Amino acid sequence: MKFSVSSAILCNRMQIVSRVQSSKNSLAILDCVLFEINDGVLRLTASDSENTITTTLEVSECDKNGKIAIESKQLINSIKEISDQPITFNINDNNFAIEINYQNGKYNLIGQDGNEFPVPAGLTDLDHTISIPSVLLLNGISRAIFATANDDLRPQMNGVYFDITPDYTTLVASDGHKLVRNRILSVKADTAAFNLPKKPALMLKGILGKEEEDVTISFSDRNAQIDLSDYSITCRLIEGRYPNYNSVIPTDNPLRVRIDRLALIAALRRVSVFASASNALIKLHVENNTLTTSAQDIDFSTSAEEHILCEYDGSAMSIGFSGPFLIDVLNSISCQDVVLELADPSRAGVIVPAEQEENEDVIMLLMPMMLQN
């Protein structure tokens, strides 16, 4: 089997599909990417047995159809050092020896029988389908994924939950300490839901940045297939009932603080240097249009505080949050100003953009930490 392909395009596609591979695979052949030639089209497939990603690209000088599995890391490391140019694969169908010829030289390596690659059977029971604009899907996943948990006892919390209704589609993630609820108001369908694991969500996030067309997601109770213009991802979904996330979001926090997001992030980063390593507690005190951030480490007799102007006309109040968690929440919002909605030091704080983006409604929730008097 012989074919030619652009080195730059192949390297880029290989780097993306190989992200699904695990560092320790149950089968050695899963360290490979499956190359399938069919009527002048090269199909690349990589898998970790639960998640599979495929992509296709055009080839030239193709003499016949066939398949071979090639170890991904070695191939990527070799072709990424080649300037963009056509490279030719000459494959011996009997012993799977591969010769890769390029302008100034050649590589020789050994592949494996492509028929032994465990390609999953096609998904036929996908009874729900939804189409989401790529920009809105990227925004939703980017905002939510940091809040997913890593909890073996509550696996339902380890993914991004898609809650689809006739009014809107909601992406939710929570680890019990922080929660993100991102509504996409323009995407509506019959009532359905699925829980996308973190790994395929991260893969999808890495691809969506260059995607311009709508993304189609077909799913059942157990599996999902995500189709993009150049890639297709199939994955096993997280089973089990997702907690009632709406019930934990306060709707009556009367105290509202409007503040510059970047200024608050910068102050938190400076002050958090002096927070206790055991809990990373940051104290927020708001009064007279001023938000004071402070931290201290009693064990080392160190402390810091910083004052930031804000918009606030309520009574004086103090509340504590985990510094890293609060910074993560603020980093996941892209607007200039944010609004902190508070009630008392024992109730969750709600953080929302001062101005919501078009067709989106974003709410972040962060549980407080106990302050020492």
Summary of the structure (lengths in Angstrom):
residues: 373
radius of gyration: 25.1
end to end distance: 75.1
largest distance: 80.2
contacts: 1205
relative contact order: 0.11
helix: 23%
strand: 42%
